[in-house]
Amino acid sequence: MPEVIVHLAEGRTHEQKKALMKDITDAVVKNTGTPADSVTVSIIETPKIHKMKGGVLFSER
């Protein structure tokens, strides 16, 4: 029962997140032979004011 957790900065649409989770599910099925209904994909979104890279907040990029 594979589980994939994706961390993203907020800002993507419902459709984008749904497509991403579907593509990830398909990749896990293809590469592990696991049935799709056994694959769990979760997205954890972080507000851009709570995420920083290289000393710059994502909200300031």
N, CA, C and O atoms as a Maestro MAE file, in Angstrom:
{
 s_m_m2io_version
 :::
 2.0.0
}

f_m_ct {
 s_m_title
 :::
 protein
 m_atom[244] {
  # First column is atom index #
  i_m_mmod_type
  r_m_x_coord
  r_m_y_coord
  r_m_z_coord
  i_m_residue_number
  s_m_chain_name
  s_m_pdb_residue_name
  s_m_pdb_atom_name
  i_m_atomic_number
  :::
  1 25 0.832 -1.178 0.000 1 A "MET " " N  " 7
  2 3 0.000 0.000 0.000 1 A "MET " " CA " 6
  3 2 0.879 1.244 0.000 1 A "MET " " C  " 6
  4 15 1.114 1.823 1.061 1 A "MET " " O  " 8
  5 25 1.371 1.670 -1.156 2 A "PRO " " N  " 7
  6 3 2.245 2.839 -1.231 2 A "PRO " " CA " 6
  7 2 1.520 4.131 -0.870 2 A "PRO " " C  " 6
  8 15 0.346 4.317 -1.191 2 A "PRO " " O  " 8
  9 25 2.241 5.011 -0.202 3 A "GLU " " N  " 7
  10 3 1.719 6.338 0.106 3 A "GLU " " CA " 6
  11 2 2.768 7.367 -0.284 3 A "GLU " " C  " 6
  12 15 3.939 7.254 0.077 3 A "GLU " " O  " 8
  13 25 2.323 8.373 -1.032 4 A "VAL " " N  " 7
  14 3 3.206 9.438 -1.488 4 A "VAL " " CA " 6
  15 2 2.695 10.745 -0.891 4 A "VAL " " C  " 6
  16 15 1.507 11.055 -0.986 4 A "VAL " " O  " 8
  17 25 3.593 11.505 -0.279 5 A "ILE " " N  " 7
  18 3 3.240 12.792 0.303 5 A "ILE " " CA " 6
  19 2 4.015 13.877 -0.440 5 A "ILE " " C  " 6
  20 15 5.239 13.819 -0.553 5 A "ILE " " O  " 8
  21 25 3.286 14.856 -0.938 6 A "VAL " " N  " 7
  22 3 3.871 15.949 -1.715 6 A "VAL " " CA " 6
  23 2 3.718 17.237 -0.919 6 A "VAL " " C  " 6
  24 15 2.617 17.575 -0.486 6 A "VAL " " O  " 8
  25 25 4.810 17.950 -0.727 7 A "HIS " " N  " 7
  26 3 4.778 19.257 -0.062 7 A "HIS " " CA " 6
  27 2 4.837 20.334 -1.132 7 A "HIS " " C  " 6
  28 15 5.744 20.340 -1.964 7 A "HIS " " O  " 8
  29 25 3.867 21.249 -1.111 8 A "LEU " " N  " 7
  30 3 3.807 22.329 -2.096 8 A "LEU " " CA " 6
  31 2 3.516 23.656 -1.410 8 A "LEU " " C  " 6
  32 15 2.825 23.709 -0.393 8 A "LEU " " O  " 8
  33 25 4.050 24.715 -1.980 9 A "ALA " " N  " 7
  34 3 3.611 26.047 -1.584 9 A "ALA " " CA " 6
  35 2 2.204 26.236 -2.147 9 A "ALA " " C  " 6
  36 15 1.899 25.766 -3.243 9 A "ALA " " O  " 8
  37 25 1.359 26.920 -1.397 10 A "GLU " " N  " 7
  38 3 -0.025 27.138 -1.838 10 A "GLU " " CA " 6
  39 2 -0.059 27.859 -3.182 10 A "GLU " " C  " 6
  40 15 0.917 28.483 -3.600 10 A "GLU " " O  " 8
  41 25 -1.213 27.756 -3.847 11 A "GLY " " N  " 7
  42 3 -1.390 28.563 -5.051 11 A "GLY " " CA " 6
  43 2 -1.817 27.802 -6.283 11 A "GLY " " C  " 6
  44 15 -2.053 28.417 -7.324 11 A "GLY " " O  " 8
  45 25 -1.926 26.488 -6.208 12 A "ARG " " N  " 7
  46 3 -2.359 25.721 -7.373 12 A "ARG " " CA " 6
  47 2 -3.860 25.485 -7.309 12 A "ARG " " C  " 6
  48 15 -4.451 25.444 -6.230 12 A "ARG " " O  " 8
  49 25 -4.460 25.334 -8.468 13 A "THR " " N  " 7
  50 3 -5.902 25.119 -8.526 13 A "THR " " CA " 6
  51 2 -6.238 23.680 -8.151 13 A "THR " " C  " 6
  52 15 -5.371 22.806 -8.122 13 A "THR " " O  " 8
  53 25 -7.514 23.460 -7.867 14 A "HIS " " N  " 7
  54 3 -8.007 22.115 -7.578 14 A "HIS " " CA " 6
  55 2 -7.688 21.182 -8.741 14 A "HIS " " C  " 6
  56 15 -7.266 20.044 -8.532 14 A "HIS " " O  " 8
  57 25 -7.891 21.662 -9.962 15 A "GLU " " N  " 7
  58 3 -7.651 20.837 -11.144 15 A "GLU " " CA " 6
  59 2 -6.170 20.465 -11.279 15 A "GLU " " C  " 6
  60 15 -5.846 19.333 -11.637 15 A "GLU " " O  " 8
  61 25 -5.279 21.406 -10.995 16 A "GLN " " N  " 7
  62 3 -3.846 21.125 -11.064 16 A "GLN " " CA " 6
  63 2 -3.447 20.070 -10.034 16 A "GLN " " C  " 6
  64 15 -2.690 19.150 -10.343 16 A "GLN " " O  " 8
  65 25 -3.955 20.205 -8.817 17 A "LYS " " N  " 7
  66 3 -3.616 19.241 -7.767 17 A "LYS " " CA " 6
  67 2 -4.192 17.862 -8.082 17 A "LYS " " C  " 6
  68 15 -3.536 16.846 -7.853 17 A "LYS " " O  " 8
  69 25 -5.397 17.827 -8.598 18 A "LYS " " N  " 7
  70 3 -6.022 16.552 -8.969 18 A "LYS " " CA " 6
  71 2 -5.216 15.865 -10.072 18 A "LYS " " C  " 6
  72 15 -4.975 14.659 -10.003 18 A "LYS " " O  " 8
  73 25 -4.797 16.624 -11.089 19 A "ALA " " N  " 7
  74 3 -4.000 16.058 -12.182 19 A "ALA " " CA " 6
  75 2 -2.655 15.554 -11.682 19 A "ALA " " C  " 6
  76 15 -2.197 14.491 -12.102 19 A "ALA " " O  " 8
  77 25 -2.017 16.306 -10.789 20 A "LEU " " N  " 7
  78 3 -0.741 15.883 -10.222 20 A "LEU " " CA " 6
  79 2 -0.892 14.573 -9.468 20 A "LEU " " C  " 6
  80 15 -0.091 13.655 -9.645 20 A "LEU " " O  " 8
  81 25 -1.927 14.482 -8.620 21 A "MET " " N  " 7
  82 3 -2.139 13.255 -7.847 21 A "MET " " CA " 6
  83 2 -2.434 12.060 -8.757 21 A "MET " " C  " 6
  84 15 -2.001 10.943 -8.476 21 A "MET " " O  " 8
  85 25 -3.168 12.293 -9.843 22 A "LYS " " N  " 7
  86 3 -3.458 11.218 -10.801 22 A "LYS " " CA " 6
  87 2 -2.178 10.754 -11.483 22 A "LYS " " C  " 6
  88 15 -1.949 9.552 -11.615 22 A "LYS " " O  " 8
  89 25 -1.342 11.691 -11.918 23 A "ASP " " N  " 7
  90 3 -0.078 11.332 -12.569 23 A "ASP " " CA " 6
  91 2 0.838 10.564 -11.611 23 A "ASP " " C  " 6
  92 15 1.493 9.604 -12.019 23 A "ASP " " O  " 8
  93 25 0.886 10.973 -10.365 24 A "ILE " " N  " 7
  94 3 1.701 10.273 -9.372 24 A "ILE " " CA " 6
  95 2 1.168 8.861 -9.163 24 A "ILE " " C  " 6
  96 15 1.937 7.900 -9.111 24 A "ILE " " O  " 8
  97 25 -0.148 8.741 -9.044 25 A "THR " " N  " 7
  98 3 -0.765 7.418 -8.886 25 A "THR " " CA " 6
  99 2 -0.398 6.522 -10.057 25 A "THR " " C  " 6
  100 15 0.002 5.375 -9.861 25 A "THR " " O  " 8
  101 25 -0.531 7.038 -11.273 26 A "ASP " " N  " 7
  102 3 -0.204 6.255 -12.471 26 A "ASP " " CA " 6
  103 2 1.260 5.818 -12.478 26 A "ASP " " C  " 6
  104 15 1.565 4.694 -12.875 26 A "ASP " " O  " 8
  105 25 2.165 6.691 -12.044 27 A "ALA " " N  " 7
  106 3 3.593 6.360 -12.003 27 A "ALA " " CA " 6
  107 2 3.872 5.255 -10.985 27 A "ALA " " C  " 6
  108 15 4.662 4.348 -11.245 27 A "ALA " " O  " 8
  109 25 3.221 5.336 -9.830 28 A "VAL " " N  " 7
  110 3 3.418 4.301 -8.807 28 A "VAL " " CA " 6
  111 2 2.888 2.962 -9.312 28 A "VAL " " C  " 6
  112 15 3.537 1.931 -9.132 28 A "VAL " " O  " 8
  113 25 1.724 2.972 -9.936 29 A "VAL " " N  " 7
  114 3 1.151 1.740 -10.497 29 A "VAL " " CA " 6
  115 2 2.086 1.156 -11.544 29 A "VAL " " C  " 6
  116 15 2.376 -0.041 -11.522 29 A "VAL " " O  " 8
  117 25 2.555 1.987 -12.454 30 A "LYS " " N  " 7
  118 3 3.436 1.527 -13.538 30 A "LYS " " CA " 6
  119 2 4.736 0.927 -13.013 30 A "LYS " " C  " 6
  120 15 5.200 -0.096 -13.518 30 A "LYS " " O  " 8
  121 25 5.318 1.559 -12.007 31 A "ASN " " N  " 7
  122 3 6.653 1.166 -11.558 31 A "ASN " " CA " 6
  123 2 6.677 0.163 -10.415 31 A "ASN " " C  " 6
  124 15 7.729 -0.395 -10.101 31 A "ASN " " O  " 8
  125 25 5.524 -0.070 -9.789 32 A "THR " " N  " 7
  126 3 5.512 -1.040 -8.689 32 A "THR " " CA " 6
  127 2 4.541 -2.189 -8.906 32 A "THR " " C  " 6
  128 15 4.588 -3.185 -8.185 32 A "THR " " O  " 8
  129 25 3.667 -2.061 -9.887 33 A "GLY " " N  " 7
  130 3 2.679 -3.102 -10.123 33 A "GLY " " CA " 6
  131 2 1.560 -3.115 -9.091 33 A "GLY " " C  " 6
  132 15 0.761 -4.051 -9.053 33 A "GLY " " O  " 8
  133 25 1.500 -2.099 -8.269 34 A "THR " " N  " 7
  134 3 0.454 -1.981 -7.254 34 A "THR " " CA " 6
  135 2 -0.841 -1.524 -7.911 34 A "THR " " C  " 6
  136 15 -0.803 -0.672 -8.799 34 A "THR " " O  " 8
  137 25 -1.988 -2.067 -7.502 35 A "PRO " " N  " 7
  138 3 -3.254 -1.570 -8.050 35 A "PRO " " CA " 6
  139 2 -3.506 -0.113 -7.643 35 A "PRO " " C  " 6
  140 15 -3.148 0.303 -6.541 35 A "PRO " " O  " 8
  141 25 -4.114 0.641 -8.529 36 A "ALA " " N  " 7
  142 3 -4.351 2.066 -8.276 36 A "ALA " " CA " 6
  143 2 -5.138 2.306 -6.993 36 A "ALA " " C  " 6
  144 15 -4.897 3.291 -6.294 36 A "ALA " " O  " 8
  145 25 -6.077 1.416 -6.677 37 A "ASP " " N  " 7
  146 3 -6.882 1.642 -5.478 37 A "ASP " " CA " 6
  147 2 -6.126 1.387 -4.183 37 A "ASP " " C  " 6
  148 15 -6.676 1.555 -3.095 37 A "ASP " " O  " 8
  149 25 -4.859 0.980 -4.299 38 A "SER " " N  " 7
  150 3 -4.012 0.797 -3.114 38 A "SER " " CA " 6
  151 2 -3.045 1.952 -2.906 38 A "SER " " C  " 6
  152 15 -2.329 1.990 -1.905 38 A "SER " " O  " 8
  153 25 -3.018 2.895 -3.846 39 A "VAL " " N  " 7
  154 3 -2.074 4.016 -3.797 39 A "VAL " " CA " 6
  155 2 -2.747 5.232 -3.163 39 A "VAL " " C  " 6
  156 15 -3.827 5.645 -3.586 39 A "VAL " " O  " 8
  157 25 -2.104 5.797 -2.154 40 A "THR " " N  " 7
  158 3 -2.598 7.013 -1.511 40 A "THR " " CA " 6
  159 2 -1.628 8.150 -1.815 40 A "THR " " C  " 6
  160 15 -0.418 8.012 -1.636 40 A "THR " " O  " 8
  161 25 -2.173 9.276 -2.278 41 A "VAL " " N  " 7
  162 3 -1.371 10.470 -2.541 41 A "VAL " " CA " 6
  163 2 -1.966 11.616 -1.733 41 A "VAL " " C  " 6
  164 15 -3.167 11.875 -1.808 41 A "VAL " " O  " 8
  165 25 -1.133 12.296 -0.965 42 A "SER " " N  " 7
  166 3 -1.573 13.442 -0.168 42 A "SER " " CA " 6
  167 2 -0.736 14.662 -0.537 42 A "SER " " C  " 6
  168 15 0.468 14.566 -0.775 42 A "SER " " O  " 8
  169 25 -1.401 15.800 -0.579 43 A "ILE " " N  " 7
  170 3 -0.707 17.068 -0.798 43 A "ILE " " CA " 6
  171 2 -0.799 17.875 0.490 43 A "ILE " " C  " 6
  172 15 -1.881 18.071 1.043 43 A "ILE " " O  " 8
  173 25 0.346 18.334 0.953 44 A "ILE " " N  " 7
  174 3 0.409 19.212 2.111 44 A "ILE " " CA " 6
  175 2 0.814 20.588 1.594 44 A "ILE " " C  " 6
  176 15 1.921 20.772 1.090 44 A "ILE " " O  " 8
  177 25 -0.088 21.539 1.725 45 A "GLU " " N  " 7
  178 3 0.191 22.891 1.244 45 A "GLU " " CA " 6
  179 2 0.657 23.784 2.382 45 A "GLU " " C  " 6
  180 15 0.150 23.724 3.502 45 A "GLU " " O  " 8
  181 25 1.630 24.604 2.061 46 A "THR " " N  " 7
  182 3 2.171 25.552 3.026 46 A "THR " " CA " 6
  183 2 1.911 26.961 2.521 46 A "THR " " C  " 6
  184 15 2.176 27.255 1.355 46 A "THR " " O  " 8
  185 25 1.397 27.838 3.378 47 A "PRO " " N  " 7
  186 3 1.242 29.237 2.965 47 A "PRO " " CA " 6
  187 2 2.602 29.818 2.550 47 A "PRO " " C  " 6
  188 15 3.630 29.527 3.162 47 A "PRO " " O  " 8
  189 25 2.582 30.628 1.516 48 A "LYS " " N  " 7
  190 3 3.834 31.192 1.004 48 A "LYS " " CA " 6
  191 2 4.556 32.069 2.021 48 A "LYS " " C  " 6
  192 15 5.760 32.294 1.897 48 A "LYS " " O  " 8
  193 25 3.839 32.566 3.022 49 A "ILE " " N  " 7
  194 3 4.491 33.363 4.063 49 A "ILE " " CA " 6
  195 2 5.172 32.477 5.103 49 A "ILE " " C  " 6
  196 15 5.871 32.981 5.982 49 A "ILE " " O  " 8
  197 25 4.977 31.175 5.011 50 A "HIS " " N  " 7
  198 3 5.587 30.224 5.941 50 A "HIS " " CA " 6
  199 2 6.652 29.364 5.273 50 A "HIS " " C  " 6
  200 15 7.074 28.358 5.845 50 A "HIS " " O  " 8
  201 25 7.094 29.738 4.077 51 A "LYS " " N  " 7
  202 3 8.071 28.940 3.342 51 A "LYS " " CA " 6
  203 2 9.148 29.874 2.794 51 A "LYS " " C  " 6
  204 15 8.847 30.928 2.233 51 A "LYS " " O  " 8
  205 25 10.400 29.475 2.963 52 A "MET " " N  " 7
  206 3 11.513 30.312 2.544 52 A "MET " " CA " 6
  207 2 12.551 29.461 1.812 52 A "MET " " C  " 6
  208 15 12.776 28.300 2.154 52 A "MET " " O  " 8
  209 25 13.172 30.057 0.810 53 A "LYS " " N  " 7
  210 3 14.273 29.405 0.097 53 A "LYS " " CA " 6
  211 2 15.333 30.461 -0.156 53 A "LYS " " C  " 6
  212 15 15.034 31.541 -0.664 53 A "LYS " " O  " 8
  213 25 16.563 30.148 0.195 54 A "GLY " " N  " 7
  214 3 17.656 31.081 -0.026 54 A "GLY " " CA " 6
  215 2 17.494 32.388 0.736 54 A "GLY " " C  " 6
  216 15 17.989 33.428 0.305 54 A "GLY " " O  " 8
  217 25 16.800 32.335 1.870 55 A "GLY " " N  " 7
  218 3 16.626 33.531 2.670 55 A "GLY " " CA " 6
  219 2 15.516 34.455 2.198 55 A "GLY " " C  " 6
  220 15 15.357 35.552 2.732 55 A "GLY " " O  " 8
  221 25 14.736 34.021 1.191 56 A "VAL " " N  " 7
  222 3 13.656 34.853 0.661 56 A "VAL " " CA " 6
  223 2 12.350 34.090 0.800 56 A "VAL " " C  " 6
  224 15 12.235 32.952 0.346 56 A "VAL " " O  " 8
  225 25 11.355 34.727 1.436 57 A "LEU " " N  " 7
  226 3 10.045 34.119 1.542 57 A "LEU " " CA " 6
  227 2 9.444 33.880 0.163 57 A "LEU " " C  " 6
  228 15 9.644 34.677 -0.753 57 A "LEU " " O  " 8
  229 25 8.713 32.790 0.017 58 A "PHE " " N  " 7
  230 3 8.028 32.515 -1.239 58 A "PHE " " CA " 6
  231 2 7.046 33.648 -1.571 58 A "PHE " " C  " 6
  232 15 6.831 33.958 -2.743 58 A "PHE " " O  " 8
  233 25 6.458 34.258 -0.552 59 A "SER " " N  " 7
  234 3 5.511 35.347 -0.773 59 A "SER " " CA " 6
  235 2 6.181 36.594 -1.339 59 A "SER " " C  " 6
  236 15 5.500 37.479 -1.858 59 A "SER " " O  " 8
  237 25 7.515 36.674 -1.245 60 A "GLU " " N  " 7
  238 3 8.250 37.849 -1.744 60 A "GLU " " CA " 6
  239 2 8.957 37.562 -3.065 60 A "GLU " " C  " 6
  240 15 9.692 38.414 -3.565 60 A "GLU " " O  " 8
  241 25 8.755 36.422 -3.617 61 A "ARG " " N  " 7
  242 3 9.408 36.071 -4.884 61 A "ARG " " CA " 6
  243 2 8.613 36.566 -6.049 61 A "ARG " " C  " 6
  244 15 9.007 36.363 -7.197 61 A "ARG " " O  " 8
  :::
 }
 m_bond[243] {
  # First column is bond index #
  i_m_from
  i_m_to
  i_m_order
  :::
  1 1 2 1
  2 2 3 1
  3 3 4 2
  4 3 5 1
  5 5 6 1
  6 6 7 1
  7 7 8 2
  8 7 9 1
  9 9 10 1
  10 10 11 1
  11 11 12 2
  12 11 13 1
  13 13 14 1
  14 14 15 1
  15 15 16 2
  16 15 17 1
  17 17 18 1
  18 18 19 1
  19 19 20 2
  20 19 21 1
  21 21 22 1
  22 22 23 1
  23 23 24 2
  24 23 25 1
  25 25 26 1
  26 26 27 1
  27 27 28 2
  28 27 29 1
  29 29 30 1
  30 30 31 1
  31 31 32 2
  32 31 33 1
  33 33 34 1
  34 34 35 1
  35 35 36 2
  36 35 37 1
  37 37 38 1
  38 38 39 1
  39 39 40 2
  40 39 41 1
  41 41 42 1
  42 42 43 1
  43 43 44 2
  44 43 45 1
  45 45 46 1
  46 46 47 1
  47 47 48 2
  48 47 49 1
  49 49 50 1
  50 50 51 1
  51 51 52 2
  52 51 53 1
  53 53 54 1
  54 54 55 1
  55 55 56 2
  56 55 57 1
  57 57 58 1
  58 58 59 1
  59 59 60 2
  60 59 61 1
  61 61 62 1
  62 62 63 1
  63 63 64 2
  64 63 65 1
  65 65 66 1
  66 66 67 1
  67 67 68 2
  68 67 69 1
  69 69 70 1
  70 70 71 1
  71 71 72 2
  72 71 73 1
  73 73 74 1
  74 74 75 1
  75 75 76 2
  76 75 77 1
  77 77 78 1
  78 78 79 1
  79 79 80 2
  80 79 81 1
  81 81 82 1
  82 82 83 1
  83 83 84 2
  84 83 85 1
  85 85 86 1
  86 86 87 1
  87 87 88 2
  88 87 89 1
  89 89 90 1
  90 90 91 1
  91 91 92 2
  92 91 93 1
  93 93 94 1
  94 94 95 1
  95 95 96 2
  96 95 97 1
  97 97 98 1
  98 98 99 1
  99 99 100 2
  100 99 101 1
  101 101 102 1
  102 102 103 1
  103 103 104 2
  104 103 105 1
  105 105 106 1
  106 106 107 1
  107 107 108 2
  108 107 109 1
  109 109 110 1
  110 110 111 1
  111 111 112 2
  112 111 113 1
  113 113 114 1
  114 114 115 1
  115 115 116 2
  116 115 117 1
  117 117 118 1
  118 118 119 1
  119 119 120 2
  120 119 121 1
  121 121 122 1
  122 122 123 1
  123 123 124 2
  124 123 125 1
  125 125 126 1
  126 126 127 1
  127 127 128 2
  128 127 129 1
  129 129 130 1
  130 130 131 1
  131 131 132 2
  132 131 133 1
  133 133 134 1
  134 134 135 1
  135 135 136 2
  136 135 137 1
  137 137 138 1
  138 138 139 1
  139 139 140 2
  140 139 141 1
  141 141 142 1
  142 142 143 1
  143 143 144 2
  144 143 145 1
  145 145 146 1
  146 146 147 1
  147 147 148 2
  148 147 149 1
  149 149 150 1
  150 150 151 1
  151 151 152 2
  152 151 153 1
  153 153 154 1
  154 154 155 1
  155 155 156 2
  156 155 157 1
  157 157 158 1
  158 158 159 1
  159 159 160 2
  160 159 161 1
  161 161 162 1
  162 162 163 1
  163 163 164 2
  164 163 165 1
  165 165 166 1
  166 166 167 1
  167 167 168 2
  168 167 169 1
  169 169 170 1
  170 170 171 1
  171 171 172 2
  172 171 173 1
  173 173 174 1
  174 174 175 1
  175 175 176 2
  176 175 177 1
  177 177 178 1
  178 178 179 1
  179 179 180 2
  180 179 181 1
  181 181 182 1
  182 182 183 1
  183 183 184 2
  184 183 185 1
  185 185 186 1
  186 186 187 1
  187 187 188 2
  188 187 189 1
  189 189 190 1
  190 190 191 1
  191 191 192 2
  192 191 193 1
  193 193 194 1
  194 194 195 1
  195 195 196 2
  196 195 197 1
  197 197 198 1
  198 198 199 1
  199 199 200 2
  200 199 201 1
  201 201 202 1
  202 202 203 1
  203 203 204 2
  204 203 205 1
  205 205 206 1
  206 206 207 1
  207 207 208 2
  208 207 209 1
  209 209 210 1
  210 210 211 1
  211 211 212 2
  212 211 213 1
  213 213 214 1
  214 214 215 1
  215 215 216 2
  216 215 217 1
  217 217 218 1
  218 218 219 1
  219 219 220 2
  220 219 221 1
  221 221 222 1
  222 222 223 1
  223 223 224 2
  224 223 225 1
  225 225 226 1
  226 226 227 1
  227 227 228 2
  228 227 229 1
  229 229 230 1
  230 230 231 1
  231 231 232 2
  232 231 233 1
  233 233 234 1
  234 234 235 1
  235 235 236 2
  236 235 237 1
  237 237 238 1
  238 238 239 1
  239 239 240 2
  240 239 241 1
  241 241 242 1
  242 242 243 1
  243 243 244 2
  :::
 }
}
